[in-house]
Amino acid sequence: MRPEFLVFYGGPDQIMGITSGIATIVGLALMFWNKLVVAFGKITNRFHPAPHTGETPDSPAQQEGQPR
């Protein structure tokens, strides 16, 4: 085995710290997933806003006679 490849060896003592950090980041992302998605949506809407049609949604009182 060539000595320069020893740099790429990752034993359990090196790998466990990396996987623990990755697991922490994934765990936090799962706990706050909804907030992350909303924040991402707000950021992307700043760059690509939805076109404004000028119409307002109908109120529930106006929709009573319409089938669902």
Phi and psi restraints in degrees (range 20) as a CNS / XPLOR table:
assign (resid 1 and name C) (resid 2 and name N)
       (resid 2 and name CA) (resid 2 and name C) 1.0 -80.2 20.0 2
assign (resid 2 and name N) (resid 2 and name CA)
       (resid 2 and name C) (resid 3 and name N) 1.0 139.7 20.0 2
assign (resid 2 and name C) (resid 3 and name N)
       (resid 3 and name CA) (resid 3 and name C) 1.0 -64.1 20.0 2
assign (resid 3 and name N) (resid 3 and name CA)
       (resid 3 and name C) (resid 4 and name N) 1.0 -27.6 20.0 2
assign (resid 3 and name C) (resid 4 and name N)
       (resid 4 and name CA) (resid 4 and name C) 1.0 -69.9 20.0 2
assign (resid 4 and name N) (resid 4 and name CA)
       (resid 4 and name C) (resid 5 and name N) 1.0 -18.7 20.0 2
assign (resid 4 and name C) (resid 5 and name N)
       (resid 5 and name CA) (resid 5 and name C) 1.0 -79.2 20.0 2
assign (resid 5 and name N) (resid 5 and name CA)
       (resid 5 and name C) (resid 6 and name N) 1.0 -12.1 20.0 2
assign (resid 5 and name C) (resid 6 and name N)
       (resid 6 and name CA) (resid 6 and name C) 1.0 -66.3 20.0 2
assign (resid 6 and name N) (resid 6 and name CA)
       (resid 6 and name C) (resid 7 and name N) 1.0 -19.7 20.0 2
assign (resid 6 and name C) (resid 7 and name N)
       (resid 7 and name CA) (resid 7 and name C) 1.0 -65.2 20.0 2
assign (resid 7 and name N) (resid 7 and name CA)
       (resid 7 and name C) (resid 8 and name N) 1.0 -29.8 20.0 2
assign (resid 7 and name C) (resid 8 and name N)
       (resid 8 and name CA) (resid 8 and name C) 1.0 -86.2 20.0 2
assign (resid 8 and name N) (resid 8 and name CA)
       (resid 8 and name C) (resid 9 and name N) 1.0 -1.5 20.0 2
assign (resid 8 and name C) (resid 9 and name N)
       (resid 9 and name CA) (resid 9 and name C) 1.0 -72.7 20.0 2
assign (resid 9 and name N) (resid 9 and name CA)
       (resid 9 and name C) (resid 10 and name N) 1.0 131.2 20.0 2
assign (resid 9 and name C) (resid 10 and name N)
       (resid 10 and name CA) (resid 10 and name C) 1.0 -124.9 20.0 2
assign (resid 10 and name N) (resid 10 and name CA)
       (resid 10 and name C) (resid 11 and name N) 1.0 104.9 20.0 2
assign (resid 10 and name C) (resid 11 and name N)
       (resid 11 and name CA) (resid 11 and name C) 1.0 -80.1 20.0 2
assign (resid 11 and name N) (resid 11 and name CA)
       (resid 11 and name C) (resid 12 and name N) 1.0 175.7 20.0 2
assign (resid 11 and name C) (resid 12 and name N)
       (resid 12 and name CA) (resid 12 and name C) 1.0 -59.5 20.0 2
assign (resid 12 and name N) (resid 12 and name CA)
       (resid 12 and name C) (resid 13 and name N) 1.0 -32.9 20.0 2
assign (resid 12 and name C) (resid 13 and name N)
       (resid 13 and name CA) (resid 13 and name C) 1.0 -68.6 20.0 2
assign (resid 13 and name N) (resid 13 and name CA)
       (resid 13 and name C) (resid 14 and name N) 1.0 -29.0 20.0 2
assign (resid 13 and name C) (resid 14 and name N)
       (resid 14 and name CA) (resid 14 and name C) 1.0 -85.0 20.0 2
assign (resid 14 and name N) (resid 14 and name CA)
       (resid 14 and name C) (resid 15 and name N) 1.0 -39.9 20.0 2
assign (resid 14 and name C) (resid 15 and name N)
       (resid 15 and name CA) (resid 15 and name C) 1.0 -70.7 20.0 2
assign (resid 15 and name N) (resid 15 and name CA)
       (resid 15 and name C) (resid 16 and name N) 1.0 -35.8 20.0 2
assign (resid 15 and name C) (resid 16 and name N)
       (resid 16 and name CA) (resid 16 and name C) 1.0 -63.1 20.0 2
assign (resid 16 and name N) (resid 16 and name CA)
       (resid 16 and name C) (resid 17 and name N) 1.0 -36.8 20.0 2
assign (resid 16 and name C) (resid 17 and name N)
       (resid 17 and name CA) (resid 17 and name C) 1.0 -66.9 20.0 2
assign (resid 17 and name N) (resid 17 and name CA)
       (resid 17 and name C) (resid 18 and name N) 1.0 -39.3 20.0 2
assign (resid 17 and name C) (resid 18 and name N)
       (resid 18 and name CA) (resid 18 and name C) 1.0 -68.3 20.0 2
assign (resid 18 and name N) (resid 18 and name CA)
       (resid 18 and name C) (resid 19 and name N) 1.0 -45.4 20.0 2
assign (resid 18 and name C) (resid 19 and name N)
       (resid 19 and name CA) (resid 19 and name C) 1.0 -67.5 20.0 2
assign (resid 19 and name N) (resid 19 and name CA)
       (resid 19 and name C) (resid 20 and name N) 1.0 -32.0 20.0 2
assign (resid 19 and name C) (resid 20 and name N)
       (resid 20 and name CA) (resid 20 and name C) 1.0 -65.7 20.0 2
assign (resid 20 and name N) (resid 20 and name CA)
       (resid 20 and name C) (resid 21 and name N) 1.0 -40.6 20.0 2
assign (resid 20 and name C) (resid 21 and name N)
       (resid 21 and name CA) (resid 21 and name C) 1.0 -65.7 20.0 2
assign (resid 21 and name N) (resid 21 and name CA)
       (resid 21 and name C) (resid 22 and name N) 1.0 -41.3 20.0 2
assign (resid 21 and name C) (resid 22 and name N)
       (resid 22 and name CA) (resid 22 and name C) 1.0 -64.3 20.0 2
assign (resid 22 and name N) (resid 22 and name CA)
       (resid 22 and name C) (resid 23 and name N) 1.0 -41.4 20.0 2
assign (resid 22 and name C) (resid 23 and name N)
       (resid 23 and name CA) (resid 23 and name C) 1.0 -64.0 20.0 2
assign (resid 23 and name N) (resid 23 and name CA)
       (resid 23 and name C) (resid 24 and name N) 1.0 -35.4 20.0 2
assign (resid 23 and name C) (resid 24 and name N)
       (resid 24 and name CA) (resid 24 and name C) 1.0 -65.6 20.0 2
assign (resid 24 and name N) (resid 24 and name CA)
       (resid 24 and name C) (resid 25 and name N) 1.0 -44.4 20.0 2
assign (resid 24 and name C) (resid 25 and name N)
       (resid 25 and name CA) (resid 25 and name C) 1.0 -64.8 20.0 2
assign (resid 25 and name N) (resid 25 and name CA)
       (resid 25 and name C) (resid 26 and name N) 1.0 -42.7 20.0 2
assign (resid 25 and name C) (resid 26 and name N)
       (resid 26 and name CA) (resid 26 and name C) 1.0 -66.0 20.0 2
assign (resid 26 and name N) (resid 26 and name CA)
       (resid 26 and name C) (resid 27 and name N) 1.0 -40.7 20.0 2
assign (resid 26 and name C) (resid 27 and name N)
       (resid 27 and name CA) (resid 27 and name C) 1.0 -62.3 20.0 2
assign (resid 27 and name N) (resid 27 and name CA)
       (resid 27 and name C) (resid 28 and name N) 1.0 -43.5 20.0 2
assign (resid 27 and name C) (resid 28 and name N)
       (resid 28 and name CA) (resid 28 and name C) 1.0 -66.1 20.0 2
assign (resid 28 and name N) (resid 28 and name CA)
       (resid 28 and name C) (resid 29 and name N) 1.0 -38.5 20.0 2
assign (resid 28 and name C) (resid 29 and name N)
       (resid 29 and name CA) (resid 29 and name C) 1.0 -63.8 20.0 2
assign (resid 29 and name N) (resid 29 and name CA)
       (resid 29 and name C) (resid 30 and name N) 1.0 -38.8 20.0 2
assign (resid 29 and name C) (resid 30 and name N)
       (resid 30 and name CA) (resid 30 and name C) 1.0 -69.9 20.0 2
assign (resid 30 and name N) (resid 30 and name CA)
       (resid 30 and name C) (resid 31 and name N) 1.0 -35.3 20.0 2
assign (resid 30 and name C) (resid 31 and name N)
       (resid 31 and name CA) (resid 31 and name C) 1.0 -67.5 20.0 2
assign (resid 31 and name N) (resid 31 and name CA)
       (resid 31 and name C) (resid 32 and name N) 1.0 -35.8 20.0 2
assign (resid 31 and name C) (resid 32 and name N)
       (resid 32 and name CA) (resid 32 and name C) 1.0 -114.5 20.0 2
assign (resid 32 and name N) (resid 32 and name CA)
       (resid 32 and name C) (resid 33 and name N) 1.0 31.2 20.0 2
assign (resid 32 and name C) (resid 33 and name N)
       (resid 33 and name CA) (resid 33 and name C) 1.0 -58.0 20.0 2
assign (resid 33 and name N) (resid 33 and name CA)
       (resid 33 and name C) (resid 34 and name N) 1.0 -46.3 20.0 2
assign (resid 33 and name C) (resid 34 and name N)
       (resid 34 and name CA) (resid 34 and name C) 1.0 -62.1 20.0 2
assign (resid 34 and name N) (resid 34 and name CA)
       (resid 34 and name C) (resid 35 and name N) 1.0 -42.6 20.0 2
assign (resid 34 and name C) (resid 35 and name N)
       (resid 35 and name CA) (resid 35 and name C) 1.0 -66.8 20.0 2
assign (resid 35 and name N) (resid 35 and name CA)
       (resid 35 and name C) (resid 36 and name N) 1.0 -35.4 20.0 2
assign (resid 35 and name C) (resid 36 and name N)
       (resid 36 and name CA) (resid 36 and name C) 1.0 -66.3 20.0 2
assign (resid 36 and name N) (resid 36 and name CA)
       (resid 36 and name C) (resid 37 and name N) 1.0 -41.0 20.0 2
assign (resid 36 and name C) (resid 37 and name N)
       (resid 37 and name CA) (resid 37 and name C) 1.0 -67.1 20.0 2
assign (resid 37 and name N) (resid 37 and name CA)
       (resid 37 and name C) (resid 38 and name N) 1.0 -41.3 20.0 2
assign (resid 37 and name C) (resid 38 and name N)
       (resid 38 and name CA) (resid 38 and name C) 1.0 -65.0 20.0 2
assign (resid 38 and name N) (resid 38 and name CA)
       (resid 38 and name C) (resid 39 and name N) 1.0 -43.6 20.0 2
assign (resid 38 and name C) (resid 39 and name N)
       (resid 39 and name CA) (resid 39 and name C) 1.0 -63.8 20.0 2
assign (resid 39 and name N) (resid 39 and name CA)
       (resid 39 and name C) (resid 40 and name N) 1.0 -41.1 20.0 2
assign (resid 39 and name C) (resid 40 and name N)
       (resid 40 and name CA) (resid 40 and name C) 1.0 -63.6 20.0 2
assign (resid 40 and name N) (resid 40 and name CA)
       (resid 40 and name C) (resid 41 and name N) 1.0 -40.4 20.0 2
assign (resid 40 and name C) (resid 41 and name N)
       (resid 41 and name CA) (resid 41 and name C) 1.0 -63.7 20.0 2
assign (resid 41 and name N) (resid 41 and name CA)
       (resid 41 and name C) (resid 42 and name N) 1.0 -40.2 20.0 2
assign (resid 41 and name C) (resid 42 and name N)
       (resid 42 and name CA) (resid 42 and name C) 1.0 -66.6 20.0 2
assign (resid 42 and name N) (resid 42 and name CA)
       (resid 42 and name C) (resid 43 and name N) 1.0 -38.7 20.0 2
assign (resid 42 and name C) (resid 43 and name N)
       (resid 43 and name CA) (resid 43 and name C) 1.0 -66.3 20.0 2
assign (resid 43 and name N) (resid 43 and name CA)
       (resid 43 and name C) (resid 44 and name N) 1.0 -44.9 20.0 2
assign (resid 43 and name C) (resid 44 and name N)
       (resid 44 and name CA) (resid 44 and name C) 1.0 -69.7 20.0 2
assign (resid 44 and name N) (resid 44 and name CA)
       (resid 44 and name C) (resid 45 and name N) 1.0 -30.3 20.0 2
assign (resid 44 and name C) (resid 45 and name N)
       (resid 45 and name CA) (resid 45 and name C) 1.0 -69.1 20.0 2
assign (resid 45 and name N) (resid 45 and name CA)
       (resid 45 and name C) (resid 46 and name N) 1.0 -23.2 20.0 2
assign (resid 45 and name C) (resid 46 and name N)
       (resid 46 and name CA) (resid 46 and name C) 1.0 -68.2 20.0 2
assign (resid 46 and name N) (resid 46 and name CA)
       (resid 46 and name C) (resid 47 and name N) 1.0 -33.9 20.0 2
assign (resid 46 and name C) (resid 47 and name N)
       (resid 47 and name CA) (resid 47 and name C) 1.0 -89.9 20.0 2
assign (resid 47 and name N) (resid 47 and name CA)
       (resid 47 and name C) (resid 48 and name N) 1.0 -31.0 20.0 2
assign (resid 47 and name C) (resid 48 and name N)
       (resid 48 and name CA) (resid 48 and name C) 1.0 -133.2 20.0 2
assign (resid 48 and name N) (resid 48 and name CA)
       (resid 48 and name C) (resid 49 and name N) 1.0 74.1 20.0 2
assign (resid 48 and name C) (resid 49 and name N)
       (resid 49 and name CA) (resid 49 and name C) 1.0 -68.9 20.0 2
assign (resid 49 and name N) (resid 49 and name CA)
       (resid 49 and name C) (resid 50 and name N) 1.0 152.1 20.0 2
assign (resid 49 and name C) (resid 50 and name N)
       (resid 50 and name CA) (resid 50 and name C) 1.0 -70.4 20.0 2
assign (resid 50 and name N) (resid 50 and name CA)
       (resid 50 and name C) (resid 51 and name N) 1.0 143.4 20.0 2
assign (resid 50 and name C) (resid 51 and name N)
       (resid 51 and name CA) (resid 51 and name C) 1.0 -65.4 20.0 2
assign (resid 51 and name N) (resid 51 and name CA)
       (resid 51 and name C) (resid 52 and name N) 1.0 139.2 20.0 2
assign (resid 51 and name C) (resid 52 and name N)
       (resid 52 and name CA) (resid 52 and name C) 1.0 -86.8 20.0 2
assign (resid 52 and name N) (resid 52 and name CA)
       (resid 52 and name C) (resid 53 and name N) 1.0 123.5 20.0 2
assign (resid 52 and name C) (resid 53 and name N)
       (resid 53 and name CA) (resid 53 and name C) 1.0 -93.2 20.0 2
assign (resid 53 and name N) (resid 53 and name CA)
       (resid 53 and name C) (resid 54 and name N) 1.0 -17.8 20.0 2
assign (resid 53 and name C) (resid 54 and name N)
       (resid 54 and name CA) (resid 54 and name C) 1.0 85.9 20.0 2
assign (resid 54 and name N) (resid 54 and name CA)
       (resid 54 and name C) (resid 55 and name N) 1.0 -4.8 20.0 2
assign (resid 54 and name C) (resid 55 and name N)
       (resid 55 and name CA) (resid 55 and name C) 1.0 -94.1 20.0 2
assign (resid 55 and name N) (resid 55 and name CA)
       (resid 55 and name C) (resid 56 and name N) 1.0 147.8 20.0 2
assign (resid 55 and name C) (resid 56 and name N)
       (resid 56 and name CA) (resid 56 and name C) 1.0 -106.0 20.0 2
assign (resid 56 and name N) (resid 56 and name CA)
       (resid 56 and name C) (resid 57 and name N) 1.0 148.1 20.0 2
assign (resid 56 and name C) (resid 57 and name N)
       (resid 57 and name CA) (resid 57 and name C) 1.0 -67.0 20.0 2
assign (resid 57 and name N) (resid 57 and name CA)
       (resid 57 and name C) (resid 58 and name N) 1.0 148.8 20.0 2
assign (resid 57 and name C) (resid 58 and name N)
       (resid 58 and name CA) (resid 58 and name C) 1.0 -69.4 20.0 2
assign (resid 58 and name N) (resid 58 and name CA)
       (resid 58 and name C) (resid 59 and name N) 1.0 147.4 20.0 2
assign (resid 58 and name C) (resid 59 and name N)
       (resid 59 and name CA) (resid 59 and name C) 1.0 -78.4 20.0 2
assign (resid 59 and name N) (resid 59 and name CA)
       (resid 59 and name C) (resid 60 and name N) 1.0 159.3 20.0 2
assign (resid 59 and name C) (resid 60 and name N)
       (resid 60 and name CA) (resid 60 and name C) 1.0 -60.5 20.0 2
assign (resid 60 and name N) (resid 60 and name CA)
       (resid 60 and name C) (resid 61 and name N) 1.0 -30.3 20.0 2
assign (resid 60 and name C) (resid 61 and name N)
       (resid 61 and name CA) (resid 61 and name C) 1.0 -66.4 20.0 2
assign (resid 61 and name N) (resid 61 and name CA)
       (resid 61 and name C) (resid 62 and name N) 1.0 -32.7 20.0 2
assign (resid 61 and name C) (resid 62 and name N)
       (resid 62 and name CA) (resid 62 and name C) 1.0 -77.7 20.0 2
assign (resid 62 and name N) (resid 62 and name CA)
       (resid 62 and name C) (resid 63 and name N) 1.0 -21.0 20.0 2
assign (resid 62 and name C) (resid 63 and name N)
       (resid 63 and name CA) (resid 63 and name C) 1.0 -94.8 20.0 2
assign (resid 63 and name N) (resid 63 and name CA)
       (resid 63 and name C) (resid 64 and name N) 1.0 4.1 20.0 2
assign (resid 63 and name C) (resid 64 and name N)
       (resid 64 and name CA) (resid 64 and name C) 1.0 -61.8 20.0 2
assign (resid 64 and name N) (resid 64 and name CA)
       (resid 64 and name C) (resid 65 and name N) 1.0 -36.4 20.0 2
assign (resid 64 and name C) (resid 65 and name N)
       (resid 65 and name CA) (resid 65 and name C) 1.0 -82.8 20.0 2
assign (resid 65 and name N) (resid 65 and name CA)
       (resid 65 and name C) (resid 66 and name N) 1.0 -6.7 20.0 2
assign (resid 65 and name C) (resid 66 and name N)
       (resid 66 and name CA) (resid 66 and name C) 1.0 -91.9 20.0 2
assign (resid 66 and name N) (resid 66 and name CA)
       (resid 66 and name C) (resid 67 and name N) 1.0 139.0 20.0 2
assign (resid 66 and name C) (resid 67 and name N)
       (resid 67 and name CA) (resid 67 and name C) 1.0 -72.2 20.0 2
assign (resid 67 and name N) (resid 67 and name CA)
       (resid 67 and name C) (resid 68 and name N) 1.0 152.6 20.0 2
